């Protein structure tokens, strides 16, 4: 187990290193931020002076070396647009994104797990057909279109929810529902599939043979074992929502990391782009690492790191 954990930690470091290299290179493919920041009347000499101040006059590999050495010490650079530390801006926006991700997953779980269970129990029935149709619609509708549809229905037509912003609990409902709709489809399908597998096992048949009620068999015995792959999927979805909320936050004006990333791309603010992607990558890699290690401890049949 110790060998496996150390191996996974080494893999995580390598993944984060390559991710930093890729995002550093791609961030500079969008053009020169000085050309966007400089007033029209500036001369070439003034623009070159600004590039030197920002460190953009050096070769990209030199810039990357400086960035990497500073990042290891927790310094991800300074925002080109605001002049504030990039990590400070990102961490200031991260709580709003985490709040949105938790709310969207809570909505997804409350909707998807009961639907998935009942779809498995009533396999081939009307409820099962409705559940599968919901899954198809959830995974086929673009989030920006769904967000605009929710705005039209609940904010414009019914006027029961605000369009966007962050001034109270009701402001998070529409963005959370929009972000969580896709997850509803995924969790429901996985829950249905896992439940069908568990219902066909011998211990479930034995529980029924002992005369236990169907409710006890389903919700006490079968559900507990069927939830394991679903919980793993939910943990991965949480981190995926942190990075996948860009469109939703932009549509609703939610002041999170996703909206900050869009603003940074528009301004070609390299340090902000790099910091957002690297922070989210670290969260994603650590979550995968924790899930893998938990599986190794919870399931003794899995022999990680052995051949």
N, C-alpha and C positions, 0 to 999 in steps of 0.2 A: 504493500500500500504506500509506504514512504517513497519508494522508487517511482510509483505512478504519479504521486502528487508532485514530486520534484520535476518529473518529465512534463507534466501539464503546465507547471509554472514556467518552465523554459519555453514551451510552445507559446504561452501567452505573451511572454516578453518579445519573442520573434514576431508574432502577429502584430503587436502594437508598434514595433519598430518599422515593419514594412508599411503599415497603415500610415504612419507619420510621414514616411518618404513619399508615398503615393499622393497624399493630400497636399503635401508641401509643393510637389511638382505641378499637380493639377490646378492648385490655387493661382499659380503664376501664368497659367495658360489663358486666363481671361483678359489679359492686357495690363497696361501700366496704370496703377492707381494715381500717379502724379498727374497724368494727363487729365484725369477726372477731377482732381482736387484743385489744380492750378487755375487761376483766373485767366480769361482770354488774353489779357494784356501782358502776361508774363513772357519774359524772354527765355531762350533755350538755356542760358546760363543760370537763371533763377530756378528753372525746373531741375537742372542737373544738381544744383546746390541742395534742393529739397530731397532729391533721390539719395544724395550722399548722407544727409541727416537721417534718413529712414533706413540706410544700409542697403538700398536697392541698386546701388551702383557696382556691387561686387558680383562675381560669378555665382550662379545658383548653388553650386556645390559648397562654396564658402559660406553662403547664407544658411544653407542647411546644416552645416557643421556647427555654426554659431547657435542656430535655433535648437539643435539637438542637445548641445552641451548645457544650454540654459534651461531647456525643458526638464532635463533630469533633476535640476535643482528647484523646479517648480515655477520657473520664470518662462512664460509662453509668449513674451513680447508685449508690446504696447499697441493699442488700437491706433491705426493710421488716422481714423476719422475723429475720435474723441480724445486721444492722448492718454487714456486710462489703461491700466493693466488689463490684458485680454482675459486672463483667468478670473479677475474680479468681475468683469462684465458677464462672463458666462455663468459663474457661480451665482451671481445675483439673479439671473433669469432661470436657473435650473429648478428652484423650488416650484415655480408656476408650472413648468412642464411636468414635474413629478406629480403635482397635484392633479393635473389633467389626466395623466396616465393612470393614476390610481382610480380616479372617478370613472374613466372609460372602462377599465378592467372590471370594476365592481358592477357596472351596468351589464357588461358582457357575461360575467359569471352568473348573475342573478337571472338572466334571460336564457343563457345557452344550456346550462346544466340541467334544469328541469325539462326543457324541450328535448334535449338529447336523450335523457332517461326515458321519457314517455314515448319518444320515437322508437327506441329499442324495444320497449314493452309492447307497443302496438305496431310492430313491424308489418309493413304492407297496408296499414290502415290510412284513414284520412289524416290523422295527426302526423303520421310519418311522412306523408306526401307534402303536407304543409311545411313541416320542418325542413325537408330536403329542398323545397322551393325557396324557403327563406335563406338557406345556405347558398344556393346558386345566386340569388339576387344580392346577397351580402358581399359575395366575392367578385361580383361582376360590375357593380356600380362604383364609379370613381368617387373618391372621398370629396373632391371639390364640388362635384355635381350634387352629391347627397347633402353636403353642407348648405349649398344654395337652396335646395329643395326644402330643407328644414327651416331655413330662414324665411322663405316665402310662406310656408304653412303656419309656423308657430309665432313668428315675429311680425310678419306683414299682414297676413289674413286674420289669424286668431288673436294676435297681439297679447299673448300670454307670457312670452319669454323675450328677453332683450336680444338684439342682434349680435352684439359683441362687447368686448371690454372685460374688466375684472373689478367689479365693485360689490360683489356679494355672491351667495350660493347659487342663485338662479342664473347667473352669467355663465356658469360652467356646464349647465345642462346640455345645451345644443352642441358645443364642441365635444363634450364627452360622449354624447350619443353618436355623433358623426364619426369620431375616432374609434369608438367601440363596436360599431356596426359590423365592420369586417371581421373583428375578433369573435363576434357572436357566431358567425358562420363557421369559422374554423374550430372553435371550442365545441359547438354543437355536433359537428360531424365526427370529431374525435371522441366525444363522450358517447355518441350513439354506437360507434364502432367498438369502443372498449367495453361498453355495457353488453353488447351482443356477444362478445367473446367470453365475458365472465358468466353470463347467464347459461352458457352451454357447458360450464365446468361441472365436475362431479360433486364438489362440495355444495353447490347451489341445488343440485338435484337431491342431495342428501338432506339438506335443510327443508326442502319441500316434502320429502318423504317422512320427516319427523313430525309433520303436521303444522309447521310454522305458517303464520299468515303470509299472504303474498306481499303485504306491505313491509313486514319485517324482513323477508327474504330480499326484497329489492333495495330498501333504503338503509338497512343495517348491515347486511352481509355482502351483497353484490356491489353496492355503490362504493364502499370503502376500498375495495380492490380495483375497481374500475377507474377511480380518481387518480391513481398514481401517474399514468402518462399524461393525464389532463393537467395536473398540477405542474408537471415539468414544462408543458407547453405554455401554461399561463406565466410561469416565471420568465420564459424567453420572450413572450409577448410584451411583458412589462418594459423590458429594455428596448425592444423593437419599437414600442410606442414612443419612447423618448426621442428616438431619431426619426420616427415616421410621422411625427406630428407637425412637420413643416407646413404641409398644405392646409391642414385644419387650423393651425394657429394663424396662418396668413388670411384665411377666409374670415375668421371671426375676430381678428385683431387681438388674439390672446398673447399677452406679453411674456412668452416663453423663449426657450432656446431656438426653436424652429423659426420664429419670426425674426430673432436676432441674426440667424444664419442667412435668411433671405436679404435682410438689410446689409449684411456684410458682403454678400455676393454682389449686390448692386453697386456698392462703393469700392469693390475690390479690396476689402480690408483683410489682407492676408492673415494677420495674427488671429483675428476673430474666427475666420473660417477654419484655420488649423486647430485652434483650441477647442472649438465646438466638436469637430469630428473626432479628435483624439480623446476628449473626455467621454464622449458617447461610446467610442470603441473600447475604452478601458472598462466602462460599466458593462458593456456587452460581453467582453471576454471574461471578466470576473464572475458574472452571473453564470455563464456556461461552465466555468471552472467549479463553482460552488455546487451546481447541479450534478456535475459528473462525480465529484467527490462524495456528495450525499448518496448518490446511487451506489457507489462502491461500498459504503458503510451499511446501507439499508438492505442491499441484496447480496447475500453471501455467495450466491451462485455465480456472480460476475467476478472474474479473476483478471483484473486490470493489470497490465504490465507484465503478464506471464505468457509464455509461448510453449 
